[in-house]
Amino acid sequence: MAEEKEHVGMNKTGVQMSPLETKAMQSDDNIITRVHPGDETQAAVLRQAYIAEGDGLGSIPVPGTMKGMVSMGLNLLKGDKPQILLDKLAERLAMERSATRLYDALLTKLAVMTEGRASINLEQVAAIRGDEARHAVMLAEAIASMGGDPTAMTPSADLVGVEGMGLVQVLNDPRTSLAQSLHALLTAELSDGVGWETLIALADEHEQADMVTQFSLALQQERKHQVMIQTWYEEAVGLSDAARARADHGSTAAARGVVAGMTEMGVGAAPVAPPGSTS
């Protein structure tokens, strides 16, 4: 059942709510003398000047330990670019921290919501939240293993932090419904999957076999999260039949797709069982 918060009310933001005033405004004989037509040229020129002078979002910090400096130096001498991998590790870490906060906010919202919850429950959301927190710890350990500082704000970490601000605001807004909150979470999960795929490819290029294995398993979990969030979202907007069909067929297809990709990279994984089966 769709939530009752999406109701028809006295929304006065459109011009159709004031037809007489709109017509008068559009037919005003003096409008040309009062408003000078223009375009965005000058605004673009100003922005381009700032872009030309910009220094970027920051830099990759030099390792703070002797082991880290030696490791980075050796990799640079080989022609590798460990700073790119460190940057993307920090990006995923920042995103997983944000995801943990997003699910904390959803748990807070679910604790007081009784309408339109469909099949979603606190235990399942808490389990996803736990996965996100464990991913963050795993990424911090991966950064430390390369001699990096997990607490450093790299350019890509800064970027996803800004990107995630809007999603955090949606979840923490007391006015947003369950469907609206799940829409924001689905946006995060879709972005998260692409980020993990990129990170796995970079780790593979840098011959970090352990990272590839760990990150591939994390990606498999994220794909399952995505299917669950999309199912709950479709239920929340009234597409319960479609949501059930996706839960039955989509989760297996998504998980098998991840396993196939892992196999192509030479990463071993256990077979994916159909939904509802026991291992």
N, C-alpha and C positions, 0 to 999 in steps of 0.2 A: 504494500500500500504506500502511495506517495505521501510525503509529509504535508501536514496542514499549513505549514509556514508559508508555502508557495501559494498565496491566496490572491484573489482579485481585490484591490483596494483603491483608495483615492491617491494614486500616483500622479503627480502633476508636473512631471519632468518633461513631457513631450509637448510639442506645439499644438497638438490636437485638443489639448485641454483649454486653449485660449484661441479659438478660431478667429474671432473678431479682431483681437489685438494683433494676431499674426498677419492677417490680411492688411490691416492698417500699416503695420511695419513694412511689409513688402511693397505696398503701393505708395509709400511716402514720396512725394515729388522732390523733397529736399534731401533724400538719402545720399545722392551722389555728391552733393556739396558738403554733407556732414562727414561722410566716410570716403577716404581716398583709397581706391583699389590698389592692391599691391600683391606681393608674393613673399616667399620665404628666402629670397636671395640674400638679403642682408643678415638674416639670422644664420644662414648657412655659412656665410663668410666669417662671421664671428666664431662659430663653432669650429670651423676649419683652422682658424688661428690658434685656438686652444689645443686642437689635436696636434698641430705642427710642433707646439711647444711642450706637449705632454711627455712625461718620462715613463709611462707605463704604470702598472699597479704595484710595482715593487720589484724585489729581486729574490733569488734563491740564496738563503744564508750559507755562508761558509761553515762547514762542519765544526762543531765546537770541541771535538775530541781529536786526539792524535790519530786514533784508529780511523775515524771518519775522514780526516784530511788525507791520510795515506791511501785509503780506499778510493776516494774521489780522484786523487792524483793519478793513480794507476789506471783507472777507467778512462780518464781524459787522454792519457798517453796512448791508450789503445784505440783512440778515436771514438769511444763511446760518449754518450751524453747523460751521465747519471743525474744531472740536475733536472732533466726533463722528467725522469721517473720519480724523483723526489717530489717535484712539483705536483705531479698527478696523484701520488700517494697522499700528499697533504690535502689535495682537492677532495679525494674520496673521504678522508678522515673528517674534513669540515662538513661534508654532506651527511655522513653517517651521524655525526653529532646533532646536526639540525634535524635529521629524521627521527632520532631518539626523542627530541623535544616535541616534534610534531605528534608522535604517538602518545607522549605524556599528555599533551593537550587534548587529544581525542579521548583518552581514558577519563580525563576530568569531565569532558562533555557527556560521555556515555553514562557516567555515574548519576547524572540527574535527568537524562533523557529517557522517557518511557514510550514515546510515540514513534512509529515509523522505523523501528530498529531492525525489523526483519530478522535475518539469521545471524547478524553480527552480535558478538558477545565479548565481554570484558576479557575472558581468558585468552581468546584468539588474538585480540589486539595486544594484550600484554606479552604474548609469545612473540609476535612480530617485533614489538618494542625491544624485547630481549635480544633478538637476532641483530637488530641495528646497533645496539650497545656493544655486543660482542664483535661485530665487524669493526667498530671504531677502535676497540682495544687491539685487534689483530693488525690494523693498519698502523697504529702507533708503534707496535712492536716491529713491524716491517721497516718503518722509517728509521727506528733506532738501530736495527741490524745493519743498515747502510751507513751508520755514523751520523745520521741526520737528527734534527731536533723536532720531535712531534708537536711541540708547542709553538713552533714558528709559523707565522702567517705568510705563506708564499703567495705569489700572484694568483694562481688558480684557486687556492683556498679562499682568498679575498673575494674573488669573482663569485664562487658559488655561495659564499656567505651573503653577499648582496642579493643574489638571485633568490635565495631562500627566505629573505626577510618578508616578502609579500605572503608567502605560504604560511609562515609563522603567524603573521597578523590575521590571516583568514581563520586559522584554527583557534586562536586565542580570542577572537571577537565573540562576545557572548550572544550576538544576534544571529550568527551563522547557523544554519540548520545542519543536520547530519549529512544530507546530500551535498551541500556546499562544502562541508569539511572534507568529505570523501573525494570530491572533485579536486581539491587542492592536493590531497595525498596521492591521488592517481597521477597528477602532474609530476610530483616528486618521484614516484616510483618509475614512471616512464623515462625520466631523465637519468635516474640512478642506473637503470639497466645499461644504457649507452655508456655511461661513465665507467662502469665495471668492465665492459667489453674493451674499451680503449686501454684501461689499466692492464688488463690481462695481456693484450697484444704488446704493450710496452715491456712488461715483465718478461715476456717470452723473448723479445728482441735482446734484452739484457741478460738472457740466460739465467733468470732467476726461477728455477724449476719449482722450488717450494712455494714461492709466491703464486705462480701460475696455478698450482694445485689448490691452494687455499682460496684464491680469488675466484676460481671457477666454481667451487662449491658455494661461495658467497653469492655469486651470480645466480646459481640455481635456486637459492633461497629467495633472492630478490624477485625472480620470475614468479615464484609461487605467491609472494606477497602481492605482486601486481594483479594476478588473477583473482585473489581474494578481495582486494580493494575494488576492482572493477565489478565483481559480482555484487558486493554490498552496495556500490554506487548505483548500479542498475536496479537493484531492489528498492533503494531509497527513492528513486524517481519513478517507480511504478512499473519497471520492466522485469518483474519477478520471473516470468517464464524464460525470457532470454538469459537472465542471470543464471538460472539453474542449468540451462543448456551449456553456457560457457563454463560453469564450474565442473560439469561432467566431462566435457571434451577439451576445453582450452587448457586446463592445468596439465593434463597429460601431454598434450602437444607441445606446450611451452617447455616443460621439463625435458622431454625427449630431444627438443631442439638444442637445448643447452648441452645435454650429454653428447649429442652428435658433434657439436663444436668442440667439446673437450676431447673427444676421440680423435678428431682431425689434428689437434695440437699434441696428441700423444699423451693426454692426461687421463689416467684411469678413473673410473667412477662406477658405482654400483648401479645396476639396472633400475629404472624408474618404474615403480609399481603403479597400477591404475588407481584412481581415487577410490577411497573406501576399502582398499585391500590392506591387509596387515603384513608386516615384514617379519 
